[in-house]
């Protein structure tokens, strides 16, 4: 049976067909855009409270691992080229151990000039001292003669002038010697400052310079410290507690700490101290619900030896026992 196009009705046949096709396309489009609601293992294990605190009051916080000495950032007292680099990341150093040296050739040349000036001043002192001694003896000889006619008054005046001039030259030479010695001492101090030494015993954590690079006391474009070090035996962890939760923290109690993303590996950290100053939050967890416009109480804990589980700069999650309700209310009332 042939299809008679003249008998087709747009409103009764064609339009419903277009609507049906559009509905099918919309259903397929929506189905393709639906999110996958299948269950899958999380990319990292979320933090969870330890079993001992599962049913107890607790305060949660996040923090960063740091050296027990805090992070020591090493700079340079003087500008110049790095001529020697004696440490690498991971090295342990003792107090006063050289870390790197800055080119000291110009300062050593100035020291040689100062030492030459010292020798010249000492020679001038010897010459002035000898001249003063000769003039003093000559004057004493003139004054010891009883006969006024034997030595003219002019000779006596000239001898007095020679003795006075020799004394002045001796004083000037002594002053020049002191100035040259002071300059030499200053230059020796500068040479010592061109060797940067470890201020404390600890571990080298980062080295941001190389031999031949220029270090500047002005900083310039280099925003990193030249060397970072700290005492890593033991390690500390700095936990940030929201200021609203700070009154609930049981200061002095141990904390349960786990690395970020490894909640099953929990250790007990010993309380060290709580910082007296509430500071703006700097350690972020990147959570969508996280507030950054808050201030935090920083509590320091000492980590046990875990054979490399924690490293400086690593983020951690922590759970700290909370005060009992009565103690917290008493503390709030006392304020």
Buried (B, 14 or more C-beta within 10 A) or exposed (E): EEEEEEEEEEEEEEEEEEEEEEEEEEEEEEEEEEEEEEEEEEEEBEBBBBEEBEEEEBBBBBBBBBBBBEBBBBEBEBEBEBBEBBBEEEBBBEEEEBBBBBBBEEBBEBBEEBBEBBEBBBEBBEBBBEBBEBBBEBBEEBEEEEEEEEBEEEEBEBBBEBBEBBBEBBEBBBEBBEBBBEBBEBBBEBBEBBBBBBBBBBBBBBBBBEEEEEBEEEEEEBEEBBBBBBBBEBBBBBBBBBBEBBBBBBEEEBBBBBBBBBBEEBBEBBBBEBEEEEEEBEBEEEEEEEEEEEBBBBBBBBBEEEEEBBEBEBBBBBBBBBBEEEEBEEEEEEE
